[in-house]
Amino acid sequence: MSKFITVLGTTYEIVFVDEKEEPRIKGKDGFVDKTQCKIYITKYNEESGFKNWKQYEAEIMRHEIIHAFMIESGLDNNWQHPNEFGQDETTIDWFAIQWHKINKIFLNLGI
């Protein structure tokens, strides 16, 4: 079952898949394909060994949705991973400006 969200004006499809359906998911909990505007999430269920698999699935979805926002904001290619600790003001500003839009999606999805 797919879900659809709008990320800064771009529609993304959230697809729940296993390795047979999407080989690129192998070894991952999820990923974003920006060329197709799809968010792939690994299918989990009671048999997956997670006691709270729905909670874990929600965490993965939030993580991948943030990636989609980074992509649509144009920050995905400019992201730096500094070796020192501290706050990147660009990141803080981005979250401050975009958070209400992200939170609306999370609330609509019940995650």
Summary of the structure (lengths in Angstrom):
residues: 111
radius of gyration: 14.9
end to end distance: 16.1
largest distance: 42.1
contacts: 260
relative contact order: 0.16
helix: 43%
strand: 20%
